[in-house]
Amino acid sequence: MTKKDIVLKVSDETNLKQIDVKEVVQRTFDCIVDALVRGERIELRNFGVFRIKQRKSRTGRNPRTNQVIPVPPRKVVIFKAGLEMKQKIK
């Protein structure tokens, strides 16, 4: 499902204009990204939690040349599904 699919579905179910729904969806995503950039935790009840995790540096290996390559530390986004989502997916 793409962002456009979400916009179309919400627009159909709420009888709102697609352009208005698209703006709301985009601003919602922007708020989530901005909060993650600031290092905040995003908790959406019954949906899940987004947070930033710092990965440690490690050594990797190029599978073609078998050469050892250092992988620097980096930040990654972690998502943990909420209880209601977990139950619906089962």
PyMOL commands that place a pseudoatom at each C-alpha (Angstrom):
pseudoatom trace, name=CA, resn=MET, resi=1, chain=A, elem=C, hetatm=0, pos=[0.000, 0.000, 0.000]
pseudoatom trace, name=CA, resn=THR, resi=2, chain=A, elem=C, hetatm=0, pos=[1.370, 3.413, -0.935]
pseudoatom trace, name=CA, resn=LYS, resi=3, chain=A, elem=C, hetatm=0, pos=[0.697, 6.866, 0.464]
pseudoatom trace, name=CA, resn=LYS, resi=4, chain=A, elem=C, hetatm=0, pos=[-1.582, 7.501, -2.514]
pseudoatom trace, name=CA, resn=ASP, resi=5, chain=A, elem=C, hetatm=0, pos=[-3.603, 4.380, -1.668]
pseudoatom trace, name=CA, resn=ILE, resi=6, chain=A, elem=C, hetatm=0, pos=[-4.024, 5.632, 1.898]
pseudoatom trace, name=CA, resn=VAL, resi=7, chain=A, elem=C, hetatm=0, pos=[-5.158, 9.039, 0.655]
pseudoatom trace, name=CA, resn=LEU, resi=8, chain=A, elem=C, hetatm=0, pos=[-7.686, 7.478, -1.733]
pseudoatom trace, name=CA, resn=LYS, resi=9, chain=A, elem=C, hetatm=0, pos=[-9.104, 5.154, 0.936]
pseudoatom trace, name=CA, resn=VAL, resi=10, chain=A, elem=C, hetatm=0, pos=[-9.451, 7.884, 3.571]
pseudoatom trace, name=CA, resn=SER, resi=11, chain=A, elem=C, hetatm=0, pos=[-10.918, 10.273, 1.006]
pseudoatom trace, name=CA, resn=ASP, resi=12, chain=A, elem=C, hetatm=0, pos=[-13.521, 7.711, -0.057]
pseudoatom trace, name=CA, resn=GLU, resi=13, chain=A, elem=C, hetatm=0, pos=[-14.472, 6.820, 3.519]
pseudoatom trace, name=CA, resn=THR, resi=14, chain=A, elem=C, hetatm=0, pos=[-14.716, 10.407, 4.784]
pseudoatom trace, name=CA, resn=ASN, resi=15, chain=A, elem=C, hetatm=0, pos=[-15.997, 12.220, 1.674]
pseudoatom trace, name=CA, resn=LEU, resi=16, chain=A, elem=C, hetatm=0, pos=[-13.149, 14.735, 1.976]
pseudoatom trace, name=CA, resn=LYS, resi=17, chain=A, elem=C, hetatm=0, pos=[-11.205, 16.059, -0.991]
pseudoatom trace, name=CA, resn=GLN, resi=18, chain=A, elem=C, hetatm=0, pos=[-8.128, 14.028, -1.890]
pseudoatom trace, name=CA, resn=ILE, resi=19, chain=A, elem=C, hetatm=0, pos=[-5.930, 17.139, -1.825]
pseudoatom trace, name=CA, resn=ASP, resi=20, chain=A, elem=C, hetatm=0, pos=[-6.990, 17.875, 1.772]
pseudoatom trace, name=CA, resn=VAL, resi=21, chain=A, elem=C, hetatm=0, pos=[-6.437, 14.297, 2.888]
pseudoatom trace, name=CA, resn=LYS, resi=22, chain=A, elem=C, hetatm=0, pos=[-3.052, 14.224, 1.140]
pseudoatom trace, name=CA, resn=GLU, resi=23, chain=A, elem=C, hetatm=0, pos=[-1.990, 17.359, 3.027]
pseudoatom trace, name=CA, resn=VAL, resi=24, chain=A, elem=C, hetatm=0, pos=[-3.017, 15.872, 6.387]
pseudoatom trace, name=CA, resn=VAL, resi=25, chain=A, elem=C, hetatm=0, pos=[-1.285, 12.549, 5.683]
pseudoatom trace, name=CA, resn=GLN, resi=26, chain=A, elem=C, hetatm=0, pos=[1.911, 14.289, 4.550]
pseudoatom trace, name=CA, resn=ARG, resi=27, chain=A, elem=C, hetatm=0, pos=[1.964, 16.601, 7.562]
pseudoatom trace, name=CA, resn=THR, resi=28, chain=A, elem=C, hetatm=0, pos=[1.438, 13.613, 9.854]
pseudoatom trace, name=CA, resn=PHE, resi=29, chain=A, elem=C, hetatm=0, pos=[4.431, 11.841, 8.332]
pseudoatom trace, name=CA, resn=ASP, resi=30, chain=A, elem=C, hetatm=0, pos=[6.472, 15.064, 8.532]
pseudoatom trace, name=CA, resn=CYS, resi=31, chain=A, elem=C, hetatm=0, pos=[5.678, 15.408, 12.251]
pseudoatom trace, name=CA, resn=ILE, resi=32, chain=A, elem=C, hetatm=0, pos=[6.744, 11.816, 12.889]
pseudoatom trace, name=CA, resn=VAL, resi=33, chain=A, elem=C, hetatm=0, pos=[10.021, 12.278, 11.001]
pseudoatom trace, name=CA, resn=ASP, resi=34, chain=A, elem=C, hetatm=0, pos=[10.764, 15.605, 12.729]
pseudoatom trace, name=CA, resn=ALA, resi=35, chain=A, elem=C, hetatm=0, pos=[10.211, 14.058, 16.157]
pseudoatom trace, name=CA, resn=LEU, resi=36, chain=A, elem=C, hetatm=0, pos=[12.494, 11.128, 15.308]
pseudoatom trace, name=CA, resn=VAL, resi=37, chain=A, elem=C, hetatm=0, pos=[15.196, 13.550, 14.116]
pseudoatom trace, name=CA, resn=ARG, resi=38, chain=A, elem=C, hetatm=0, pos=[14.990, 15.255, 17.526]
pseudoatom trace, name=CA, resn=GLY, resi=39, chain=A, elem=C, hetatm=0, pos=[15.449, 11.837, 19.170]
pseudoatom trace, name=CA, resn=GLU, resi=40, chain=A, elem=C, hetatm=0, pos=[11.906, 11.622, 20.494]
pseudoatom trace, name=CA, resn=ARG, resi=41, chain=A, elem=C, hetatm=0, pos=[9.886, 8.440, 20.817]
pseudoatom trace, name=CA, resn=ILE, resi=42, chain=A, elem=C, hetatm=0, pos=[6.609, 8.312, 18.867]
pseudoatom trace, name=CA, resn=GLU, resi=43, chain=A, elem=C, hetatm=0, pos=[3.840, 6.284, 20.495]
pseudoatom trace, name=CA, resn=LEU, resi=44, chain=A, elem=C, hetatm=0, pos=[0.609, 5.777, 18.567]
pseudoatom trace, name=CA, resn=ARG, resi=45, chain=A, elem=C, hetatm=0, pos=[-1.798, 3.906, 20.831]
pseudoatom trace, name=CA, resn=ASN, resi=46, chain=A, elem=C, hetatm=0, pos=[-2.945, 0.521, 19.487]
pseudoatom trace, name=CA, resn=PHE, resi=47, chain=A, elem=C, hetatm=0, pos=[-0.681, 0.997, 16.453]
pseudoatom trace, name=CA, resn=GLY, resi=48, chain=A, elem=C, hetatm=0, pos=[2.905, 0.948, 17.650]
pseudoatom trace, name=CA, resn=VAL, resi=49, chain=A, elem=C, hetatm=0, pos=[6.020, 2.798, 18.725]
pseudoatom trace, name=CA, resn=PHE, resi=50, chain=A, elem=C, hetatm=0, pos=[8.746, 4.358, 16.575]
pseudoatom trace, name=CA, resn=ARG, resi=51, chain=A, elem=C, hetatm=0, pos=[12.125, 5.129, 18.111]
pseudoatom trace, name=CA, resn=ILE, resi=52, chain=A, elem=C, hetatm=0, pos=[15.747, 5.694, 17.117]
pseudoatom trace, name=CA, resn=LYS, resi=53, chain=A, elem=C, hetatm=0, pos=[18.386, 3.129, 18.016]
pseudoatom trace, name=CA, resn=GLN, resi=54, chain=A, elem=C, hetatm=0, pos=[22.142, 3.618, 17.768]
pseudoatom trace, name=CA, resn=ARG, resi=55, chain=A, elem=C, hetatm=0, pos=[23.883, 0.664, 16.151]
pseudoatom trace, name=CA, resn=LYS, resi=56, chain=A, elem=C, hetatm=0, pos=[27.465, -0.057, 17.163]
pseudoatom trace, name=CA, resn=SER, resi=57, chain=A, elem=C, hetatm=0, pos=[30.315, -0.119, 14.702]
pseudoatom trace, name=CA, resn=ARG, resi=58, chain=A, elem=C, hetatm=0, pos=[31.264, -3.553, 13.439]
pseudoatom trace, name=CA, resn=THR, resi=59, chain=A, elem=C, hetatm=0, pos=[33.358, -5.287, 10.847]
pseudoatom trace, name=CA, resn=GLY, resi=60, chain=A, elem=C, hetatm=0, pos=[31.684, -6.441, 7.672]
pseudoatom trace, name=CA, resn=ARG, resi=61, chain=A, elem=C, hetatm=0, pos=[32.936, -8.551, 4.805]
pseudoatom trace, name=CA, resn=ASN, resi=62, chain=A, elem=C, hetatm=0, pos=[32.625, -8.030, 1.057]
pseudoatom trace, name=CA, resn=PRO, resi=63, chain=A, elem=C, hetatm=0, pos=[31.201, -11.364, -0.194]
pseudoatom trace, name=CA, resn=ARG, resi=64, chain=A, elem=C, hetatm=0, pos=[32.890, -11.060, -3.610]
pseudoatom trace, name=CA, resn=THR, resi=65, chain=A, elem=C, hetatm=0, pos=[36.404, -10.203, -2.501]
pseudoatom trace, name=CA, resn=ASN, resi=66, chain=A, elem=C, hetatm=0, pos=[36.237, -11.520, 1.072]
pseudoatom trace, name=CA, resn=GLN, resi=67, chain=A, elem=C, hetatm=0, pos=[37.779, -8.189, 2.117]
pseudoatom trace, name=CA, resn=VAL, resi=68, chain=A, elem=C, hetatm=0, pos=[37.125, -6.986, 5.686]
pseudoatom trace, name=CA, resn=ILE, resi=69, chain=A, elem=C, hetatm=0, pos=[35.341, -3.620, 5.744]
pseudoatom trace, name=CA, resn=PRO, resi=70, chain=A, elem=C, hetatm=0, pos=[34.689, -1.505, 8.851]
pseudoatom trace, name=CA, resn=VAL, resi=71, chain=A, elem=C, hetatm=0, pos=[31.025, -0.516, 9.192]
pseudoatom trace, name=CA, resn=PRO, resi=72, chain=A, elem=C, hetatm=0, pos=[30.651, 2.757, 11.126]
pseudoatom trace, name=CA, resn=PRO, resi=73, chain=A, elem=C, hetatm=0, pos=[28.051, 3.267, 13.860]
pseudoatom trace, name=CA, resn=ARG, resi=74, chain=A, elem=C, hetatm=0, pos=[24.710, 4.612, 12.654]
pseudoatom trace, name=CA, resn=LYS, resi=75, chain=A, elem=C, hetatm=0, pos=[21.210, 5.434, 13.766]
pseudoatom trace, name=CA, resn=VAL, resi=76, chain=A, elem=C, hetatm=0, pos=[18.247, 3.330, 12.617]
pseudoatom trace, name=CA, resn=VAL, resi=77, chain=A, elem=C, hetatm=0, pos=[14.491, 3.639, 13.095]
pseudoatom trace, name=CA, resn=ILE, resi=78, chain=A, elem=C, hetatm=0, pos=[12.914, 0.821, 15.089]
pseudoatom trace, name=CA, resn=PHE, resi=79, chain=A, elem=C, hetatm=0, pos=[9.175, 0.065, 15.002]
pseudoatom trace, name=CA, resn=LYS, resi=80, chain=A, elem=C, hetatm=0, pos=[7.453, -2.109, 17.566]
pseudoatom trace, name=CA, resn=ALA, resi=81, chain=A, elem=C, hetatm=0, pos=[3.848, -3.015, 16.801]
pseudoatom trace, name=CA, resn=GLY, resi=82, chain=A, elem=C, hetatm=0, pos=[1.194, -2.268, 19.400]
pseudoatom trace, name=CA, resn=LEU, resi=83, chain=A, elem=C, hetatm=0, pos=[-0.902, -4.923, 21.100]
pseudoatom trace, name=CA, resn=GLU, resi=84, chain=A, elem=C, hetatm=0, pos=[-4.032, -4.296, 19.017]
pseudoatom trace, name=CA, resn=MET, resi=85, chain=A, elem=C, hetatm=0, pos=[-2.070, -4.491, 15.764]
pseudoatom trace, name=CA, resn=LYS, resi=86, chain=A, elem=C, hetatm=0, pos=[-0.365, -7.699, 16.847]
pseudoatom trace, name=CA, resn=GLN, resi=87, chain=A, elem=C, hetatm=0, pos=[-3.736, -9.271, 17.663]
pseudoatom trace, name=CA, resn=LYS, resi=88, chain=A, elem=C, hetatm=0, pos=[-5.289, -8.262, 14.335]
pseudoatom trace, name=CA, resn=ILE, resi=89, chain=A, elem=C, hetatm=0, pos=[-2.328, -9.611, 12.343]
pseudoatom trace, name=CA, resn=LYS, resi=90, chain=A, elem=C, hetatm=0, pos=[-2.434, -13.042, 14.030]
for i in range(1, 90): cmd.bond("trace and resi %d" % i, "trace and resi %d" % (i + 1))
show_as sticks, trace
zoom trace
